[in-house]
Amino acid sequence: MPNSSALFPLSYELSRDRFRQNLIAAKERWPDAQLHSRRLDHPEDLTIDWISAPATRQSEKILILTTAEHGIEGYVGSAMMQLFIENDLQRLNPRNTGLLLVHTINPWGMKHMRRTNAHNVDLNRNFVLDSADLDASFNPQYRQLQSFFAPARPLPAIALARLQFAFGLARQALGVSAKTLRSAALLGQYHHQQGIHYGGDKFQEETRVLMSLYRQAFQSADQLLHLDMHTGWGPRYQMSLINSYLEQQSSAELRQRFDYPQIVAATGDEFYAMRGDMIDYVYLLRKKEFPHKRLYATSFEFGTYGARLVDEIRSLRATIIDNQLYWHSAPSRRTQEWVAREFRELFYPQEKKWQAKALQDAHRAFNGILRAEGFIRTRWG
């Protein structure tokens, strides 16, 4: 396995440059592979880049790998993309298998170390089949808790910021259950542009690009395998596979099929429910327009803080204070640096042990899924 330090990029630009160079490796086995670059409507040089490669003979299958839907998570996603390209690309059969490798769905978020795009939209709440589902009345519980989730004031010194969050959390706990608080925060909301997990009031430019790519993928092959990279949820040293609630196979069945220990469904019981999830969108699109096509789609979720209640509380705090800092700033540079460290640790841990284990888990999952879905064999005849 490649050295972990070499796989995790230092910047969005370096990650993009490396990805573009991977066209050479793709062309060695898929001669018609192409690099595409869609520049976003933004003054900075921000692009969604992807490599597409049709099967050389018969388009039976297509492998889709996507990263950085939540921008800051693209640093880990980039490492996993490179791991796949260096270890697994040559194991695919180019005669019947096509490729769609997408680097950085959300380049602004990756460049600026934020989870959202430049409009503060959480893209994983923006993927709905009908734009009417971007409904401002959705998730009324968020509205009731809005002053806690998105304080409209500058961040004070670190000690006071910790105290204010703890006091606010305790006050909310008197009125709502922990389950209700968690659901209201994570479900997604479509009315508060300066809030957390804001899903937007229209399809975002990044969303439209991916929607088009998914439709083209369904049109090009009979079987789709989609692997999406995320960080933040779950045990610290264990990557989880997060399946759509629309996936018919149970988590237990998939653990056995893939020989992978940590697989859950995106439901309130096993993970958490949300509206506008990208993986859900792919399943809904298949159901609506391509019901005869075979699909398995999942998210690789690399746990960071951990899975204990105290870790979930810290995660919520990091999300809230990052959003508060972005909109209302903080007089103290020390506070600004603390927020940046907390947020980075939530989505891009620097610990070498963590990075090495993340790569090991991804390698095991790639192997198990590709074998079970028929994308690799011991040798091709």
Sequence and secondary structure as in RCSB ss.txt:
>XXXX:A:sequence
MPNSSALFPLSYELSRDRFRQNLIAAKERWPDAQLHSRRLDHPEDLTIDWISAPATRQSEKILILTTAEHGIEGY
VGSAMMQLFIENDLQRLNPRNTGLLLVHTINPWGMKHMRRTNAHNVDLNRNFVLDSADLDASFNPQYRQLQSFFA
PARPLPAIALARLQFAFGLARQALGVSAKTLRSAALLGQYHHQQGIHYGGDKFQEETRVLMSLYRQAFQSADQLL
HLDMHTGWGPRYQMSLINSYLEQQSSAELRQRFDYPQIVAATGDEFYAMRGDMIDYVYLLRKKEFPHKRLYATSF
EFGTYGARLVDEIRSLRATIIDNQLYWHSAPSRRTQEWVAREFRELFYPQEKKWQAKALQDAHRAFNGILRAEGF
IRTRWG
>XXXX:A:secstr
   HHHHS SSHHHHHHHHHHTHHHHHHH TT EEEEEE SSSS  EEEEEEE  SS   EEEEEE  SSGGGHH
HHHHHHHHHHHHTGGGS TTTEEEEEEE S HHHHHTT SS TTS  GGGS  SSGGGS TTS HHHHHTHHHHS
 SS    HHHHHHHHHHHHHHHHTTS HHHHHHHHHS BSS TTSTTB  SS  HHHHHHHHHHHHHHHH SEEE
EEEEEESSS TT EEEEE TT  S HHHHHHHHT S EEESSTTTS   SS HHHHHHHHHHHH TTSEEEEEEE
EE  S SSHHHHHHHHHHHHHHHHHHHH  S HHHHHHHHHHHHHHHS   HHHHHHHHHHHHHHHHHHHHHTTS
  SS  
